[in-house]
Amino acid sequence: MAERIFDIPGFTFFAEKNNFSGSALKTFNYKIWFGEEFTVRVWYGVNCFSCTAPEDIVAEKSFEFRAESLVEIEKWLEGQLEEFKNKN
């Protein structure tokens, strides 16, 4: 079994109105917001989201707010990470 890169919490975490942020490879960052839908944003660098300029967000995608979307989010993030690796 392949090692998981993104340790995204389960659906209950988001249903309780929590957002989640994480990183990989020290400078690949992402944040997942709960709401009527999930919103996921990706940025590069060492800054937290609140210290990152809007123009430095490199990708954003929305997903339906349901448990099954967490698998889709993880796959999308894996694709974004591959793009990041190819740029660096």
C-alpha positions as CSV (number, residue, x, y, z in Angstrom):
1,M,0.0,0.0,0.0
2,A,1.3,3.4,-0.9
3,E,2.1,5.9,1.8
4,R,-0.5,8.7,2.2
5,I,0.9,12.1,1.8
6,F,-2.1,14.1,2.9
7,D,-3.6,13.3,6.3
8,I,-7.0,14.9,5.8
9,P,-9.4,14.5,8.7
10,G,-12.7,12.6,8.3
11,F,-16.0,14.2,7.3
12,T,-17.2,14.7,10.9
13,F,-14.3,17.1,11.5
14,F,-15.6,19.4,8.7
15,A,-19.3,18.8,9.7
16,E,-18.4,20.3,13.1
17,K,-17.5,23.5,11.2
18,N,-13.7,23.2,11.2
19,N,-11.3,24.2,8.5
20,F,-8.1,22.3,7.9
21,S,-4.7,23.3,6.6
22,G,-1.6,21.2,5.9
23,S,1.6,21.0,3.9
24,A,3.9,18.7,2.1
25,L,7.6,18.9,1.1
26,K,7.9,22.0,3.4
27,T,6.6,24.6,0.8
28,F,3.5,23.0,-0.7
29,N,0.6,24.3,1.3
30,Y,-3.2,23.7,1.2
31,K,-6.3,24.7,3.1
32,I,-9.7,23.1,3.1
33,W,-12.8,25.1,4.1
34,F,-16.1,23.7,5.0
35,G,-19.4,25.3,4.0
36,E,-22.2,24.6,1.5
37,E,-19.3,23.0,-0.4
38,F,-15.6,22.3,0.3
39,T,-13.2,24.9,-1.0
40,V,-9.6,23.9,-1.4
41,R,-6.7,26.3,-2.1
42,V,-3.1,25.6,-2.8
43,W,-0.1,28.0,-2.4
44,Y,3.7,27.6,-2.3
45,G,6.2,29.0,0.2
46,V,6.7,29.2,3.9
47,N,3.9,31.6,4.8
48,C,0.6,30.6,6.4
49,F,-2.6,31.2,4.4
50,S,-3.5,34.5,6.1
51,C,0.0,35.9,5.2
52,T,-0.2,34.8,1.6
53,A,-1.2,37.3,-1.1
54,P,-4.3,36.4,-3.2
55,E,-2.1,36.4,-6.3
56,D,0.1,33.7,-4.8
57,I,-2.8,31.2,-4.6
58,V,-1.8,28.7,-7.4
59,A,-4.9,26.6,-7.5
60,E,-8.4,26.6,-6.1
61,K,-11.3,24.1,-6.5
62,S,-14.7,23.4,-5.0
63,F,-16.1,20.1,-4.1
64,E,-19.6,18.9,-3.0
65,F,-19.9,18.9,0.8
66,R,-20.2,15.2,1.4
67,A,-17.9,12.5,2.9
68,E,-17.0,11.0,-0.5
69,S,-15.5,14.3,-1.6
70,L,-12.6,13.9,0.8
71,V,-11.2,11.1,-1.5
72,E,-11.7,13.4,-4.5
73,I,-9.9,16.2,-2.6
74,E,-7.0,14.0,-1.7
75,K,-6.6,12.9,-5.4
76,W,-6.8,16.5,-6.6
77,L,-4.1,17.5,-4.1
78,E,-1.9,14.7,-5.2
79,G,-2.2,16.0,-8.8
80,Q,-1.3,19.5,-7.5
81,L,1.7,18.2,-5.7
82,E,2.9,16.4,-8.8
83,E,2.7,19.8,-10.7
84,F,4.6,21.4,-7.8
85,K,7.4,18.8,-8.0
86,N,7.7,19.2,-11.8
87,K,8.1,23.0,-11.3
88,N,10.9,22.6,-8.8
